[in-house]
Amino acid sequence: MSETERWNEMVRVEHAQSDSMRKEDPPADSWSNFAQQFRADPRRTDDPLVNYLRQLVTPGQVVLDVGAGGGRLALPLALEAKKVIAVEPSPSMCRVLREAASEFDVTNVEVIESSWLDAQVPQADLALCCHVLYVIQDIEAFVRKLEQHAKRILVIVYQAPPQSQIYPLWEPIHSVPRSPLPSLPEFLEVLTQLGVEPDIHVVHTERNRDFESLEVAKEQLARRLYVTPNSPEMARLEALLPDVLEENNGGFSIKHSVNLEPRVVSWQPGA
């Protein structure tokens, strides 16, 4: 099995496990209930990732933001660039992005409501893809299209899957281990297969508290673990919480969890 095939298979297996655990069909737009959480002031100065990326953009550049979400990166970078083309398949995310652009008077962002492989986009100087790849099921086609449309690629990915902190809870609750999504190690192996030797930059961030309260922890963990109220799984989760959570700075986090920090993986196609 090649590295691209291994990546695609990891995504397929994780999705199949998630589907088997769901008690109801997922919504057509999975971000509809959370999109507002991705609204942010584009002129903020306390975001280490934004501050790092600002240094890489010059006023004459056209930037592609693939999987732009609510514009947390697209809008700040638009303040530095000639133009940002934001590609985003979620209608609710696109709505938040457009509203935030209007609210903060950022006028040089074009929103393309489409998946990346279906999107019709012009050539750009820089293509940015932040925390999108984990669920991509045709990784080679996705990466090759990035290379076809930009002179430089920046892929932002964690050193472990975003939900990896809760992977240890799966077996006590569901009696099976969690099938992991791919992340940085697998992506670097994919790039090796594709003949890419990237640069890697670690953006150091402060450890964020995961949950504001025990009740919020229970609610969010239940959702991520596909646990429904008044079920045997919920009873097991409630019994686990005192042992797996610890209080930090007024909030709660999962004991022994690794702080996820962004890795900026960059390369120039054909270099």
Secondary structure, DSSP 8 states (H G I E B T S, - for coil): --HHHHHHHHHHHHHHHHHHH-SS---SSTTTTTGGGG---TT-S--HHHHHHHTT--TT-EEEEET-TTSTTHHHHHTTSSEEEEE---HHHHHHHHHHHHHTT---EEEE-S-TTT-----EEEEEEES-GGG-S-HHHHHHHHHHHEEEEEEEEESS-TTGGGHHHHHHHHSS-------HHHHHHHHHHTT---EEEE-------SBSSHHHHHHHHHHHTT--TTSHHHHHHHHHHHHHEEEETTEEEETT-----EEEEEE-TT-
